[in-house]
């Protein structure tokens, strides 16, 4: 049986979706499926290392100056060719699609023509996130209808968590939804006994977008440096807020304390997380983030590193109720509260044995492999065993 995964983003491009979809593809392959990935060519300089036994087909795509496929011109540069790639390829038994809504809509059309079921990896509600970058009623209304239409035709929504499903229901989206949660790929993220730093080190690994609000940690650093002059804040990743954050760090005189690095592979990032005092994550207090979850916390915990989260939504509940005393702390999206949490972490860094225990606990509780197995089982129910 044949499964086709349609996604503008896939490994080796660094993102949570890339790693998740790769693991899903590997799980379908291991169950005996013929798996094809229809995706975009990766950013310049990326080293392609496709999983064996999986047919990954890449097409050119328009990227922004940060080398992301972001914005609807970029999405169209992927979606329009995708329609023809799907229409004129060998028939599949199941389509799996990763948003944005335009891609989901394309898959719904082709799935109807080819009489093939499709499922969606629904990690967010895109329309509300778009409110951060546009206030146009025409654009938002069109996007809202398009997103609801695409999600409404799916057989299953593999949703991040129950709050997101509840949001879909209030919007009238009644498609069957399965809350699968999040996790980390413990093949890449693990603790291997890295030595702790001499001075406090805080790491933000991921996208710096409007709805992440990662600049709050730049604002908090002056208070941290008053007590720990050697402390450093390291950003790994990219995003449209990056240049503004760098400028703000320079205004605050933090050139020697705040560093900005490009995206790096999970295998390279893992030892950096393992030796950091804490990772930091954030979500701005806007309606779209009330049910969004900062997935980077799982990678951090798998690497044995506690988390400081500033923001709103399920991430706060997760850290407060994680069931592990060293998982980390969640604070409101406030500079003083954030700085206090960073100072507390600097004053009591985890010892190596505590980090190893935290990583073991995370691997048992939050594995992407277990989630992929659930996705395959649910999908088998659609297309027959």
N, C-alpha and C positions, 0 to 999 in steps of 0.2 A: 504494500500500500504506500501511497505517495503523499507526503506532507510538504507544503510550500509555505515558507515564512517570508512575509513581505515587510521590510523595515528599511527606512532610510539610513539607519544606524546599526552597525554590527561590528564585531571584533575585526581588526585591532583598534578601532576607534574607541577611545577611553570614555566610557559612560556606564551607568548602572544597567541601562537597557541592553547594551552590547554583551555584557557578561551574562545577564539573565537569559537572553535569547540563545546564546551559544550553548548554555547548559541545557536548555529545553531541546535544542537541536540534537545534542549528543544523547539525551535520554530517548528521544524518538528513534535515533539511529540504533542505539543499543537494544531497542525492542524489535528491531528488524525492519523499520520503515526506510523507504527511500526518501531522503530529506534534501530539499533544495532551498537555498536562501537567495532571495532576490533583494539586493541591497545596492548601496552606492559605493563608488570608489572612495577609499579612505583619504584622510588629509595627507598633504605632502609630507614625505619622510616616514610615514607609518610603515612598519614591517609586518607584512602579511604572513600569518602562521595559521592557516585554516585547519580546523579539526579534520582528521582523516575520515574518509567515508562519507563526507558531506559535500554536496555540490554547491559552492558559493559563487554566484554570478553577480558581478558588479558592473554598474553603468555610470557614466559621467554624471555629475550633479553640480549645481551652482552652490558655492559656499560663500559665507560672508568673510569679512576681513579677519575674523577670529578662527576661520576654518571650520565653522559649524554650518550644518544645513538648518538654517533658521530663517523664518519669514516666509511669506506665502509665494514669493517668486522662487525661492529655493525649493519649497515643497512642490510646486508645480513642475519644476525641472526634474523632480523624481517621479511624481505621480503620473504625469502624462505618458512618459515612456513605460512606466510600470503597467499601465493598462494594456498596452500592446504586448509587453513581455508575458503577461499572464494569459492574454487572449490567444496568443499563437504558440504557446508552449504545450507540452504534453499534459493531459488532464490530471488533476490532483484529486485525492479523496478528501483533503481538508486544507483550508487556508488558515494561517495564523497571521494576524496583522498587528503591527505596532502603530499607535497614533503618530502624527497628528490626524485630526478629523478628516482632512482631505484624503489622506491615504486610506482611511477606513471606508470612506464613501466610494472610492475607486474600487476597492476590493468588493464592496457590496454589489456594485454593478456587474463586475466580471463574475462574481460567484453566482449571481442570478442567471447570467447568460450561460454559464457552464454547469449550472445545477450542482454546485458544490457548496457544502456548508463552510462557514468561517467562524472563527472565534477571535476575540480581541484581548490583548493584554492591556487592561485598563488601569493605569497607575494614577491617573489624575482626571479631573474634569477641566478640559482645556479652555472652555469658553470663559470661565471666571478668571483663569490665569491671564487671558488676553486682555482683561480689563485694566491690567497694569500698564499696558503699552498702547492702548487706544481707548478713546471714549466715544467713537463713532457708533451711533445706534444702528446704522445700516450694517457695518462690519460685524458688530457683536450679535445682532439679530440673525444675520445670515449664518455666522459660525455656530450659533446655538442650534438652529434648525438642522444644519448639516451634521453636527455632532450627534444630535439625538437620532437623526435618520440612520447614520452609520452604525451606531450602537444598537439601535432598534432591530436591525436585520441580522445581528449575530445570533448564533445558537447559544453561546456562553460568553459572558464577560468574566475574565479572570481578574478580579479586582484586588487592589492592594489590601483593603481591609474593610470591615463592616461600615465605618462612618462614610466611606465613599459610596458604598452600595445604598446606604440610606439617602444620601444626597441624590443619587440617580432616581430613586423612587419618588422623591418629592418633585422631581422634574418630569415625571411621567414616563421615565424609561423603565419598562417592565421586563426587559430581557433577563433570562435566568443569569444570576451572578453568583460566583463562587469566591469567597474571601480566601486568598491563598497566602497572604502575609508577605513578608520580605525576609531576606537572609543574606548570607555572604558565601562566596565560593571559597571554601576552606582549603581548596587546592592551592590557591594563590595567597589568601590571607590567613596567616598563622603566626604564632609566636615561636621564635627560635632562640631565645635567650639573649637578645640584644642588650647591650649595656645601657643603663640610663644616662641621660646627658648631664654634663657638669652644671649647666644653667637651665632653667625652665624653657621648654620648647613646646609651642602650641602649633598644631597643624590643621589647616583647612584644606581638604582635598575634594574638589568638585567644581561645579559650575558657579560662577559669580554673576547671577542674573538679578533682575529687579525684584523678583519674588523671593530670592534667597536672603538678600540683605546682609551679605557677608562683611560689609564694611563696618559693622558694629564692633568687630574685634579690633580693627584699626583704632577706632575711637576709644576702646578700653585700654589699649596698650600703655598710654602715658601713666595711668594709675598703677599698672603692673610694674612698670620700670622704676617707679619711685621706691619700691621695696626690693625689686630684683633687676638691677641695672643690666645684667647680662642676658635677660630673657629675650627670646626671639619668637616671632610669629611667621610661619611659613605657609604660603598659599601655593597649591598645586592645582592646575586646571586653567580655565579660561572663561570668558563671558563678557557681556557688554558693559558690565560695571567695573571691569578690571582697571581701565585707564583712570577712571575717576577715583578708585581706591588708591592707586599708586600716587596720584596727585595729592590726595588727602594725607597719605603717610608722609609725603615730603613736606607738606605744610606744617605737620605736627613735629617735624624734626626726627622722623623715625627711619630714615634711610638705612641706618645700620642695624635696625631691629626688626624690620618687616621686609620679607623677601617674597618676590613673585616669580613662580616657575611655571612652565607650560605643563600640559598633561603628561603623565607618565603611566607606564603599564602597571597593572595590579601587582605583578611580581616585584617590580622595583619599589612600589609604594609601600608594600607590606613591612619591610624592615624599618622604614622611616616611621611608620605608625607605631611599631613595636617598641621603639626607643623614645618616642615622644612623651612628654609629661601628660599631655591630654590632646585629644583631637577636639576641634570646635566645629559646630554646625549651627545653622540658623535658618529661620523662615520669617519673613516679615509678617506683621499682624494685619493681614488682609483677609477678606472672606474666603478667597480661593485656598488659603493655607489652613483653614480651620479643620480640614480633613486630609491635608497633605502630610506625608511622612518623610523625614530626612533619612533616606536610605543609607547614607554614608555611615550612620552609627553602627550598622551591622558589620561592615568591613573593619571598623576600628576595634570593636569588641572581639572579633575573630583574631585580630592581631595582638590582643592582650592590652589594648589601650583604652582607658576610660574616656567618656565623652562629656563635653560641656555643650549643652544646647540652649540657645536663646531664641525664643519665638513662641509660636502657638501651635495647636493641633495635636494629633495623636503621639507625636514624638515625646511630648511632655509626659503623657500618661505612660508611654512605654518605659521611659527611664525611671519614673517614679514607682512603677509597679513591676519592674523587670524581674524581681525575685533574686537579684544579686546585689549585695551591698556596695560593690565596687564598679558597677556599670557606669556610673556617672551622675550628673546632676542636670536638671532642667530649670531655667530661670526665665522670667518675662523678658521681652525684647526691650531691654533697658541697659544703657551703658554702665551705670553704677553696679547693677546686679550682675552683669556679665563680668566686669572687672573683679568683683568680689569672688565670683566662682573661679576665675583664673588664679587669683591669689591663693585661694584655699587649696587648689590643686598643686600649685607650686610649693606650698608649705608642707604638703604630705604626699609626695609622689609614691606610686606603687612600687613595691619591691619586686624583683624578678619572679619569686615564687608566686606572688599574688597575681602577677600578669599571666603566668602560665596557667594558673587555675581559672582565671577569667576567660582566657582563650579556649580552654577545654569546655567550659560551661557553654560558651557561645556556640561552639561547633556542635554540641549536642542539641541545643535548643533551636538554632536558627541556621539551617543548612539549605542552600539553594538547590542542592541535589534532591532533598526530600520534597521540596516544592515542585520541582520538575517532574518527579514521579507522580505527584497528585495531578498535575496538568495532563500528563499522558493518560492516566486512568480515566479522567473525566472525558477526554477526547475520544477514547476508545468506545465510550458509551454512545457517542454520536455516530460513529462510522462503522461499528461492528468490530468484533474481535477476530 
